[in-house]
Amino acid sequence: FFFFFFINQSIMATRVWESSIIPASIDSVWALIRPLNFSYNREVKGVEVEDKKSASEVGATVAVNYNDGTVQRIKVLEISDATHQISWELVESKPAVSVLGAAHTVRLRRVTDGNQTFAEWTTDFSRDASQEVLQDQRFKQRENFTALAAALAAVESKEETKRAPAKRAVGGMAGVYNPAKAREGVVQIWEELQALSKAASEHASLNGPGLVALCTRYKKLPITWQVDWRVADLSADNAQKIADEVRGNLNSAKTRLGDNGLPLPRLFNAH
């Protein structure tokens, strides 16, 4: 028993912890997380539960299929409706990952001041986890929180639309969506992306204040997939390519100037 305990402690020794306030009730957030199907994450294509079990059953093994072809098998370790906590561990990954082990725990707490939820995501890695792996996990946790909030907001928006009487637009047509406004918003994002691309292409000559200003502008762009480029006749793939180039140039400048902070997160995540 003591030998087993020692081995576990030595293997699972590197922790990443992130938290967020999600503007939704704890019951609504838990309803999305508990099934462990990651329906809120657009990077996930779908899940398959093995041995005819339920994903909401402790001991069940779930195959998570991602859009890029990655398949990860995870095992459910704990589910508590009382504490709104769920835990799982990585069993297998194809292609293989660079760590021996990873265990995740998501716990929710009720925020008494307003209809909000305090969410915690903890990941314990084996000792072989590199700094790159840890930083990537931090971004993934934050992106999951953003995705959760977006999914819940979309549900709430649909409910509000159902409850509210239909508004009348010019010409007597019922509706609340304004295509012109939607196009204008996407065009503004595109123009700022173009301006950042031009400025970041000269990253080799950027100084500290200039880099900080560009990074600040970059962070104001959407760090989710919630941009419908089609309304402005633009390509999501093209926008993603430019955004990735901007990110790479700015991160290179950060490294050159000795900035040891976390690298900039990926924008849009169109693919």
Salt bridges, closest charged atoms under 4 A:
GLU18 OE2 - ARG138 NH1 3.27
GLU18 OE1 - ARG142 NE 3.31
GLU50 OE2 - ARG73 NE 2.79
ASP81 OD1 - ARG34 NE 2.61
GLU92 OE1 - ARG73 NH1 3.29
GLU120 OE1 - ARG109 NE 3.00
ASP124 OD1 - ARG15 NE 2.67
ASP136 OD2 - LYS140 NZ 3.02
GLU156 OE2 - ARG163 NH2 3.13
GLU160 OE2 - ARG163 NH2 2.63
GLU192 OE2 - ARG217 NE 2.78
ASP228 OD1 - ARG230 NE 2.91
ASP233 OD2 - ARG183 NH1 3.72
ASP237 OD1 - HIS271 NE2 3.93
ASP244 OD2 - ARG266 NH2 3.12
ASP259 OD2 - LYS254 NZ 2.93
